[in-house]
């Protein structure tokens, strides 16, 4: 195969980023016909269709998505080179890329990861969100350094990595004062009388919470489910249901969402892990996260 044409790769990267040839032509100050021709030449050179074309719509093909991920890294490094050349001195940055499962409360992510930005070394933190399976796939090909998750890596996984327990927390139940007053029962029996905002089925907490509710003969009236915990709290703030979150972030929720704590439970706990390729942790940024959690 002939050497890769990086001009062609850049045109492809811009089209994929912008979502259309028209938008890419505006950004690059080139005609749509020129860009379309360059993309076609690139596909002919590598003998791969980068886009699935449906009418005027462009959608990345499976191989196109893979090549786009590499192109993104290449041109991000290019931007860093331009920055160094502009300053005329080396930037001693170390990039630390962590995958975060999207069910973890954002404020907890911020609390756990903020020590990385206070290290003596100059670290550029890159956070990528996704579900556990997609993040494990990225970890297996070294696209990310580790994963922050509420679910440990299961035995028999095809990914060679290790669990490191960061922190655990009991749970607090929240609701607006107006909603609380609609039941005259005490906690936890009052939970049967209130509408529920529940974590999505991808959350490990969902299973533990369901078992606890069944054990206490509580039949929740689930009116909504959420993969995004921030969205769940916003609905709770409007009095649309009772919701639960780790007790470790209770003060933040009380200070920012105008709700009250109905009760706390230590029988059920949420656990948060770092999944890393290292059995014995050596990466300085991961060590900073672990020590900060302690």
URFEN-V702194 format. One record per run of one state. SS is the DSSP state (~ for helix, > for strand, _ for the rest). FROM is the first residue (numbers start at 1). TO is the last residue. If there is no record, write none. Layout:
# URFEN-V702194
ss: (SS,SS)
from: (FROM,FROM)
to: (TO,TO)
This chain:
# URFEN-V702194
ss: (_,~,_,~,_,~,_,>,_,>,_,~,_,>,_,~,_,>,_,~,_,>,_,>,_,~,_,~,_,>,_,~,_,>,_,~,_,>,~,_,>,_,~,_)
from: (1,6,19,21,29,32,47,51,55,57,61,62,88,93,102,106,119,122,131,132,141,146,150,162,176,177,181,189,193,195,200,204,216,221,227,229,238,242,247,257,260,277,284,294)
to: (5,18,20,28,31,46,50,54,56,60,61,87,92,101,105,118,121,130,131,140,145,149,161,175,176,180,188,192,194,199,203,215,220,226,228,237,241,246,256,259,276,283,293,294)
